[in-house]
Amino acid sequence: MGNFLWYLLVAVAAVLLFLISIYNSLVRKKAHVENGLSQIDVQLKRRYDLIPNLVETVKAYAAHERGIFERIAALRSASLSASTLEETAPIENQLTGALKSLLAVSENYPELKADRNFLSLQEELASTENKIAFARQYYNDAVREYNIAISVFPNNMLSARLGYGPRPLWTVEDAGERETVSVSFGEGHGKL
C-alpha cells in the first residue's frame, strides 16, 4: 500500500506541474499580446503628436487642400476616442491612407518640399509609420502564438476555463486601403 501511495503522489505532482506549466505559458503569451498592443499605442500616440504640426506646415503652402486636412483631423479625433482594437484598427488604417494622401499632395508644392520643417516632419512621420508597422507585426505574431497556445490540446481544455479567449489580429478590412494612394489635380484643387 505504501508504494501505491508514493506513486499516486508522484502522479498528482506531475499533473500539477504540467498544469502549472500550461498556465504559465498562457500567461507569458498573453503578456506578449498586451505588450504588442501597448507598443502600437505608443507609436500611434507619437503619430498623433506629429499630425497637427505636419498639417499646419502643409496648410501654409496648400491652403486649398482643405478636404484632406478635415479628413485627417476627423480620423485623428475618432481614433483618439476609440476604446477597443476592433474600433481603432479600421480608423487607423484609414488615417494611414489619409496621411499618404497628404504627403502625395505635397509633391505638387516645390516650396513645401524644400521647407526644412516639413522635411523633418515628413522624415519623423515616415519613421513613425515604420515603427507602427513593426509594432503591428509584432502584435500579430504574438496574437498568432497566443491563439495557437489556447487552441491546442491539452491547453484548450484549460484556457477557456481560465478566461483565455482568442484575440483579434490587426488587419486591413477594406481592400481599398491596401491600394496605393493616387492623387490627381484639376483646376488647382487636389482630388482624392
C-alpha positions in Angstrom: 0.0 0.0 0.0 2.9 2.3 0.7 4.3 2.1 -2.8 0.9 2.8 -4.3 0.5 6.0 -2.2 4.0 7.1 -3.3 3.2 6.5 -7.0 -0.1 8.3 -6.6 1.6 11.4 -5.0 4.3 11.4 -7.8 1.5 11.2 -10.4 -0.5 14.0 -8.8 2.6 16.2 -8.5 3.5 15.5 -12.2 -0.1 16.5 -13.3 0.1 19.7 -11.1 3.5 20.6 -12.6 2.1 20.1 -16.1 -1.0 22.3 -15.3 1.2 25.0 -13.8 3.5 24.8 -16.9 0.4 25.3 -19.2 -0.9 28.2 -17.1 2.5 30.0 -17.0 2.9 29.5 -20.8 -0.6 31.1 -21.4 0.3 34.0 -19.0 3.5 34.7 -20.9 1.8 34.6 -24.3 -1.0 36.9 -23.1 1.6 39.3 -21.8 3.3 39.3 -25.2 0.0 40.2 -26.8 -0.6 43.0 -24.4 2.9 44.3 -24.9 2.4 44.3 -28.6 -0.8 46.3 -28.3 0.9 48.7 -26.0 3.7 49.2 -28.5 1.2 50.0 -31.2 -0.4 52.6 -28.8 2.9 54.2 -28.1 3.7 54.6 -31.8 0.1 55.8 -32.5 0.5 58.5 -29.8 3.7 59.6 -31.4 1.9 59.9 -34.8 -1.0 61.8 -33.2 1.6 64.3 -31.8 3.1 64.7 -35.3 -0.1 65.1 -37.2 -1.0 68.7 -36.1 2.5 70.0 -36.9 2.6 68.3 -40.3 -0.9 69.5 -41.2 -0.1 73.1 -40.2 3.1 73.1 -42.2 1.3 71.8 -45.3 -1.6 74.2 -44.8 0.8 77.2 -45.0 1.6 76.1 -48.6 -1.5 74.3 -49.8 -4.5 76.0 -48.2 -6.9 74.8 -50.9 -6.4 71.2 -49.9 -8.9 71.6 -47.1 -10.7 68.3 -47.6 -7.6 66.3 -46.8 -6.9 68.4 -43.6 -10.5 67.9 -42.4 -10.4 64.2 -43.1 -7.1 63.8 -41.2 -8.5 65.8 -38.2 -11.7 63.8 -38.1 -9.9 60.5 -38.3 -7.4 61.5 -35.6 -10.3 62.5 -33.3 -12.2 59.3 -34.0 -9.1 57.2 -33.3 -8.4 59.0 -30.0 -11.9 58.3 -28.8 -11.9 54.6 -29.9 -11.6 52.3 -26.9 -11.1 48.8 -28.4 -8.9 47.2 -31.1 -12.0 46.5 -33.2 -12.8 50.2 -33.2 -9.3 51.5 -33.5 -7.8 49.3 -36.3 -10.1 50.4 -39.2 -9.8 54.1 -38.2 -6.0 53.8 -38.0 -5.9 52.1 -41.4 -7.9 55.0 -42.9 -5.7 57.6 -41.1 -2.6 55.9 -42.6 -4.1 56.3 -46.1 -5.1 59.9 -45.4 -1.5 60.7 -44.3 -0.2 59.1 -47.5 -2.6 61.4 -49.5 -1.3 64.4 -47.6 2.3 63.6 -48.4 1.3 62.9 -52.0 -0.3 66.4 -52.2 2.9 67.9 -51.0 4.6 66.7 -54.2 2.9 69.5 -56.1 4.3 72.2 -54.0 8.1 72.7 -54.6 8.4 75.3 -51.8 6.8 72.9 -49.3 9.1 70.1 -50.4 12.1 72.4 -49.7 10.8 73.5 -46.3 13.1 72.2 -43.6 10.4 71.9 -41.0 8.2 69.9 -43.5 11.1 67.7 -44.4 11.9 67.0 -40.8 8.2 66.2 -40.0 8.0 64.0 -43.1 11.0 62.1 -42.0 9.7 61.8 -38.5 6.3 60.6 -39.8 7.9 58.0 -42.1 10.0 56.7 -39.2 6.9 56.5 -37.0 4.9 54.7 -39.7 7.7 52.2 -40.0 7.6 51.7 -36.2 3.8 51.3 -36.3 4.1 48.7 -39.0 6.7 46.8 -36.9 4.6 47.1 -33.8 1.5 45.7 -35.7 3.6 42.9 -37.0 4.9 42.1 -33.5 1.4 42.2 -32.1 0.0 39.9 -34.9 2.9 37.5 -34.3 2.2 37.5 -30.5 -1.6 37.0 -31.1 -0.9 34.1 -33.5 1.2 32.4 -30.9 -1.3 33.1 -28.2 -4.3 31.9 -30.2 -2.4 28.7 -31.1 -1.4 28.1 -27.5 -5.0 28.4 -26.2 -6.3 26.2 -29.0 -4.0 23.2 -29.0 -4.6 20.1 -26.9 -4.4 19.9 -23.9 -4.2 23.7 -23.4 -7.7 24.1 -24.9 -9.1 22.1 -22.0 -7.9 24.8 -19.5 -7.7 28.0 -21.4 -11.4 28.8 -21.7 -11.9 27.9 -18.0 -9.1 30.2 -17.0 -10.5 33.1 -19.1 -8.1 32.9 -22.0 -10.1 33.6 -25.2 -8.9 34.3 -28.7 -7.6 37.7 -29.6 -8.1 39.5 -32.9 -5.4 40.2 -35.4 -4.7 43.7 -36.6 -6.0 43.6 -40.2 -6.9 45.8 -43.0 -10.6 45.1 -43.6 -11.2 47.4 -46.6 -9.4 46.1 -49.7 -9.2 49.7 -51.0 -6.9 50.6 -48.1 -4.3 48.2 -49.4 -4.0 50.1 -52.7 -1.5 52.8 -53.5 -2.9 56.3 -52.9 -3.3 58.2 -56.1 -3.8 62.0 -56.3 -4.9 63.9 -59.3 -5.1 67.6 -59.7 -7.6 69.5 -61.7 -8.2 73.3 -61.8 -5.8 73.8 -58.9 -7.6 71.6 -56.4 -6.5 68.2 -55.1 -8.9 65.3 -55.6 -8.6 62.0 -53.8 
